[in-house]
């Protein structure tokens, strides 16, 4: 989502004459786009601001000015504190207000003081954004923002606000714009993307079907989903829409019913496993990714064992796992029985070892398989192209330059630590 937001901020600044710079050194404006999910996020922002302050001062010595802005969820949560601790910052804006960035820039230039805009505006920001500009053959498309689930560990409902779904007509218009610019793969984005519901009465499954009908769109993904919002039509789309990739990020966080309840996830272990079974019945080739938290308040050895057992039962090809860190303002931060850091560390190490084994086994099982891979960028070596498999694995291949930006038929021949190696097929896959 932050990648998408950053690109859209660049879009709204383009009419003012701004274009992307390769580095902050000598830039006229630097926007630090931030996330508040992880521990010590605010302190990392202040550390980065200290580095940027030196670039800002160097620009001033040449008679120029560097506008320094902090955007995103840390800005939303810590706006006034940022201006207090870093008075050299010109603009602080939340994730719902970047469509107003041009007027903030003008205001900062006129007044010479800091601009703070972290209100949740009545008007949807998407109504005021220019047409999206594509950079390559793959693009993000934001369809939903915010979250109403209020998991006890999560700050998203407080920094991104309530759930908002863009109208289906607006999403399809942006999809057509991107496809006309050569985009072949669209990833539909949302903090709770499968909670999307359009003004037309559609759910995400119907939207995926409509996006699949856009000329030029060959691959569709969506992230991040919540188990509570996987409805029948969306599950059926995995069986019925060939453009929908057989890869799903479906966070579970824990395998313990007691911890899932304390997290306010709204589902239990059995419900998650039933959902996985239904999805794999609809799409037998489906591979799953997930999120895990170790050391949530009150987590016992037995609870952690339940998580390991769920991982072994499901099998995941890609995961994001973290030890629990209290987020200020969330209910879990005030819960008793906080788990000691050394216990969190040990559990995380054991979990990550198991998850790595599963990812490695899946990658090795891909050797010999034929896959259609979107080759979206040049590789490090001459004559090499790099892309993503249907399962999000990086794939590199020696292939003709004209294949860049296309979905090519490849055979996987070997596994590297962080990627797969492939060769072109002589015939096109069906």
C-alpha positions in Angstrom: 0.0 0.0 0.0 2.8 2.4 0.8 4.4 1.7 -2.6 1.1 2.6 -4.3 0.7 5.7 -2.1 4.2 6.9 -3.0 3.5 6.5 -6.7 0.3 8.5 -6.4 2.0 11.2 -4.5 4.5 11.5 -7.4 1.5 11.7 -9.7 -0.1 14.6 -7.9 3.2 16.5 -7.8 4.0 16.0 -11.5 1.9 18.9 -12.6 4.0 21.2 -10.3 7.1 20.1 -12.3 8.4 17.5 -9.8 9.9 14.3 -11.1 11.5 11.4 -9.2 15.1 11.9 -8.1 17.6 9.0 -7.8 18.7 10.1 -4.3 17.9 12.7 -1.7 21.2 14.5 -2.3 20.4 17.8 -4.0 16.6 17.1 -4.3 14.1 19.9 -4.1 11.7 17.7 -2.1 12.0 14.6 0.0 8.9 12.7 1.2 9.5 10.1 3.8 6.6 7.7 3.5 6.1 5.7 6.7 4.5 2.6 8.2 3.6 2.2 11.9 3.1 -1.6 12.1 6.4 -2.5 13.5 8.2 -1.7 16.8 10.2 1.5 17.1 8.8 2.8 13.8 8.7 6.4 15.1 12.3 6.3 16.3 13.4 5.0 12.9 11.7 8.0 11.3 13.6 10.4 13.5 16.8 8.7 12.7 16.2 9.0 9.0 15.1 12.7 9.5 18.5 13.4 11.1 20.2 12.1 8.0 17.9 14.1 5.7 18.5 17.3 7.7 22.1 17.3 6.5 21.0 17.1 2.9 18.5 19.9 3.6 21.2 22.1 5.1 23.6 21.4 2.2 20.9 22.5 -0.3 20.4 25.7 1.6 24.1 26.5 1.4 23.8 26.5 -2.4 20.9 29.0 -2.2 18.3 26.4 -2.8 15.6 24.8 -0.6 14.7 21.2 0.1 11.1 20.7 1.2 11.0 17.9 3.7 7.8 16.0 4.3 6.8 13.0 6.4 3.8 11.0 5.2 2.0 7.8 6.0 0.9 6.1 9.3 3.7 7.4 11.6 2.8 10.9 10.4 -0.8 10.2 11.2 -0.1 8.8 14.7 2.9 11.1 15.7 2.3 14.3 13.7 2.6 16.9 16.4 5.5 15.0 18.0 7.4 15.0 14.6 7.1 18.8 14.4 8.2 19.2 18.0 11.3 17.0 17.7 12.1 17.9 14.1 11.1 21.5 13.5 13.0 21.5 10.2 10.2 19.3 8.7 8.0 21.4 6.4 5.0 19.1 5.9 3.4 16.3 7.9 0.5 14.5 6.2 -1.5 11.4 6.9 -2.2 8.6 4.4 -5.7 9.9 3.6 -4.6 13.5 2.7 -1.9 13.2 0.1 -4.3 14.3 -2.7 -3.9 17.7 -1.0 -0.1 17.6 -1.3 0.1 20.4 -4.0 -1.7 22.9 -1.8 0.4 21.9 1.2 3.6 22.5 -0.8 2.2 26.0 -1.8 1.3 26.7 1.8 4.7 25.7 3.1 6.4 27.9 0.5 4.2 30.9 1.3 4.1 30.8 5.0 7.6 29.5 5.6 6.2 27.4 8.5 5.3 23.7 8.9 2.0 22.3 7.5 0.3 19.6 9.5 -2.6 17.7 7.8 -3.6 14.5 9.5 -7.4 14.8 9.5 -9.6 12.2 8.0 -11.2 14.1 5.1 -14.9 13.7 4.3 -14.1 13.4 0.6 -12.4 10.2 -0.7 -8.9 11.1 -1.8 -9.2 8.9 -4.9 -11.8 11.3 -6.3 -9.0 14.0 -6.6 -6.1 12.0 -7.9 -4.9 12.2 -11.5 -4.9 9.1 -13.8 -2.3 6.6 -12.6 0.9 6.3 -14.5 2.4 2.9 -15.0 6.1 2.1 -14.7 6.5 -1.4 -16.1 4.2 -4.4 -16.8 3.0 -4.9 -13.2 1.1 -2.4 -11.1 -0.7 -2.0 -7.8 -4.3 -0.8 -7.8 -5.8 0.3 -4.5 -9.4 -0.8 -4.2 -10.0 -0.6 -0.4 -8.5 1.2 2.6 -8.8 1.0 6.4 -10.0 -1.7 8.6 -12.9 -2.3 11.0 -11.7 -5.6 12.5 -9.8 -4.1 15.4 -7.4 -6.9 16.1 -6.0 -6.1 19.5 -2.4 -5.9 18.3 -2.9 -3.7 15.3 -2.8 0.1 14.8 -4.2 0.1 11.3 -7.8 1.1 12.3 -6.4 4.1 14.1 -3.9 5.3 11.4 -5.8 4.3 8.2 -9.4 4.8 9.5 -12.6 2.9 8.9 -13.0 0.6 5.9 -13.6 2.4 2.6 -14.3 0.7 -0.7 -13.8 2.5 -4.0 -16.6 2.3 -6.5 -16.2 -0.6 -8.9 -16.5 1.8 -11.9 -13.5 3.8 -10.6 -11.4 0.7 -10.1 -12.2 -0.6 -13.6 -11.4 2.8 -15.1 -8.0 2.8 -13.4 -7.5 -0.8 -14.5 -8.2 0.2 -18.1 -5.8 3.2 -17.9 -3.0 1.0 -16.6 -3.6 -1.8 -19.1 -3.5 0.8 -21.9 0.0 1.7 -20.7 1.2 -1.9 -21.0 0.4 -3.3 -17.5 -0.2 -7.0 -17.7 -0.5 -7.8 -14.0 -2.6 -6.0 -11.5 -2.5 -6.5 -7.8 -5.6 -5.3 -6.1 -4.7 -3.7 -2.7 -6.4 -3.1 0.6 -5.7 -3.3 4.3 -8.7 -5.7 4.2 -9.0 -6.2 0.5 -11.6 -8.9 0.5 -13.8 -6.7 2.6 -14.3 -4.6 -0.6 -17.8 -3.9 -1.6 -18.7 -1.7 -4.5 -21.6 0.7 -4.9 -22.8 -1.7 -7.5 -23.4 -4.3 -4.8 -20.4 -6.4 -5.9 -18.0 -8.2 -3.7 -14.3 -8.8 -4.5 -15.1 -11.9 -6.5 -17.3 -10.0 -8.9 -14.7 -7.2 -9.2 -12.0 -9.7 -10.1 -14.2 -11.1 -12.8 -14.7 -7.6 -14.2 -11.0 -6.8 -14.1 -10.3 -10.0 -15.9 -12.4 -8.7 -18.8 -10.2 -5.6 -19.2 -8.3 -6.0 -22.5 -4.6 -6.6 -21.8 -4.9 -7.8 -18.2 -3.3 -11.3 -18.1 -2.7 -11.7 -14.4 -4.6 -10.7 -11.2 -3.6 -10.8 -7.6 -5.1 -9.4 -4.4 -3.7 -8.6 -0.9 -4.1 -8.5 2.0 -7.1 -10.7 2.8 -8.8 -11.5 6.0 -10.2 -15.0 6.7 -13.5 -13.6 7.9 -14.2 -12.1 4.5 -13.5 -15.0 2.2 -17.0 -15.5 0.8 -18.3 -18.2 -1.6 -18.1 -16.0 -4.7 -14.4 -15.1 -4.0 -13.5 -18.7 -3.4 -15.3 -19.7 -6.7 -13.3 -17.0 -8.5 -10.1 -19.0 -7.7 -11.6 -21.9 -9.8 -13.3 -19.9 -12.5 -11.0 -16.9 -13.4 -7.8 -18.1 -15.2 -6.2 -14.7 -14.8 -6.4 -15.0 -11.0 -3.0 -16.3 -9.8 -3.0 -19.5 -7.7 -1.3 -17.7 -4.8 -3.1 -16.3 -1.8 -1.8 -14.3 1.2 -4.2 -15.3 4.0 -2.9 -14.2 7.5 -3.7 -16.4 10.4 -1.3 -15.0 13.1 -1.5 -17.9 15.5 -2.6 -21.6 15.6 -4.0 -21.3 19.1 -7.7 -20.7 19.6 -7.0 -19.0 22.9 -4.6 -16.6 21.3 -6.8 -16.0 18.3 -9.6 -15.0 20.6 -7.3 -12.7 22.6 -6.2 -11.2 19.3 -9.9 -10.6 18.3 -9.3 -12.3 15.0 -12.9 -13.4 14.7 -12.1 -17.0 13.6 -10.7 -20.0 15.2 -8.2 -22.6 14.1 -10.8 -25.0 12.7 -12.5 -22.3 10.7 -9.2 -21.3 9.1 -8.4 -24.9 8.2 -11.9 -25.4 6.7 -11.3 -22.2 4.6 -8.0 -23.5 3.4 -9.6 -26.8 2.4 -12.4 -25.1 0.5 -9.8 -22.9 -1.4 -7.7 -25.8 -2.3 -10.7 -27.7 -3.5 -11.6 -24.8 -5.7 -8.0 -24.4 -7.0 -5.8 -27.5 -6.4 -2.7 -25.6 -7.5 -3.2 -22.9 -4.9 -0.2 -22.0 -2.7 -0.6 -20.1 0.5 1.3 -17.3 2.3 0.5 -16.1 5.8 1.5 -13.9 8.7 2.5 -15.1 12.2 3.1 -13.3 15.5 5.1 -15.1 18.3 5.0 -14.1 21.9 1.6 -12.4 22.0 0.7 -11.6 25.6 -0.2 -14.7 27.5 1.1 -17.1 24.8 2.2 -20.4 26.5 4.4 -23.1 25.2 1.2 -25.1 24.4 -0.2 -22.2 22.4 3.1 -21.9 20.4 3.0 -25.7 19.8 -0.5 -25.2 18.3 1.0 -22.7 15.9 3.7 -25.0 14.8 1.2 -27.8 14.3 -1.0 -25.6 12.1 2.0 -24.6 10.0 2.8 -28.3 9.4 -0.8 -29.1 8.5 -1.3 -26.3 6.0 2.2 -25.9 4.5 3.1 -22.3 3.4 5.2 -21.2 0.5 5.9 -17.7 1.8 5.4 -16.1 5.2 6.0 -13.0 7.3 6.7 -13.7 10.9 7.5 -11.4 13.7 7.7 -11.3 17.5 5.0 -9.4 19.1 5.7 -5.7 19.8 3.3 -3.5 21.8 1.8 -0.8 19.7 0.8 2.3 21.7 -2.9 2.7 21.9 -3.8 -0.9 21.2 -5.6 -3.1 23.7 -2.8 -5.8 23.6 -0.3 -3.3 24.8 -2.1 -3.2 28.1 -2.7 -6.9 28.5 -1.1 -8.8 31.4 1.4 -11.6 31.0 3.6 -10.0 28.5 6.0 -12.6 27.2 9.7 -12.1 27.9 11.9 -11.0 25.0 14.1 -14.0 25.1 11.1 -16.4 24.9 9.8 -14.4 21.9 13.1 -14.6 20.2 13.4 -18.4 20.7 9.9 -19.0 19.5 10.4 -16.8 16.4 13.6 -18.6 15.5 12.0 -22.0 15.8 9.0 -20.9 13.7 11.1 -19.3 11.0 13.2 -22.4 10.7 10.1 -24.5 10.1 8.7 -21.9 7.6 12.0 -21.7 5.7 12.0 -25.5 5.4 8.6 -25.4 3.8 9.5 -22.6 1.4 12.7 -24.4 0.4 10.8 -27.6 -0.2 8.2 -25.9 -2.3 10.9 -24.2 -4.4 12.7 -27.4 -5.0 9.4 -29.1 -6.0 9.1 -26.5 -8.7 12.2 -27.8 -10.6 11.0 -29.3 -13.9 7.7 -27.5 -13.8 6.5 -25.4 -16.7 5.3 -22.0 -15.6 4.1 -18.8 -17.2 6.3 -16.0 -15.8 5.8 -12.2 -16.2 9.2 -10.9 -17.2 9.1 -7.4 -15.8 12.7 -6.2 -15.5 16.2 -6.8 -16.9 18.5 -8.9 -14.8 22.0 -8.1 -13.4 23.7 -9.9 -16.3 23.6 -9.3 -20.0 20.8 -11.2 -21.7 19.1 -11.9 -18.5 15.4 -11.1 -17.6 13.8 -11.4 -14.2 10.1 -11.9 -13.3 7.7 -13.5 -10.9 6.2 -16.9 -11.0 2.5 -17.4 -10.4 3.6 -18.1 -6.8 5.5 -14.8 -6.4 9.0 -16.5 -6.6 11.6 -14.4 -8.4 12.6 -16.2 -11.6 15.6 -15.3 -13.8 16.1 -16.5 -17.3 18.4 -15.9 -20.3 16.0 -14.7 -22.9 15.6 -12.3 -25.8 15.0 -8.7 -24.9 11.7 -8.6 -26.8 10.2 -10.8 -24.1 10.5 -8.0 -21.5 7.0 -7.1 -20.4 5.4 -10.3 -21.6 4.2 -13.4 -19.9 6.6 -16.1 -21.1 6.4 -19.9 -21.0 9.4 -21.2 -19.0 10.7 -24.4 -17.5 12.2 -24.2 -14.0 15.6 -25.8 -14.0 17.3 -25.0 -10.7 16.8 -23.3 -7.3 19.0 -20.5 -5.8 18.8 -19.2 -2.3 16.4 -16.4 -3.2 15.2 -17.2 -6.7 14.5 -19.8 -9.4 16.3 -20.3 -12.6 14.4 -21.1 -15.8 14.9 -21.7 -19.5 12.4 -20.7 -22.3 10.1 -23.4 -23.6 10.1 -23.9 -27.4 6.3 -24.1 -27.4 3.8 -21.9 -25.7 2.0 -23.3 -22.7 -1.8 -23.6 -23.2 
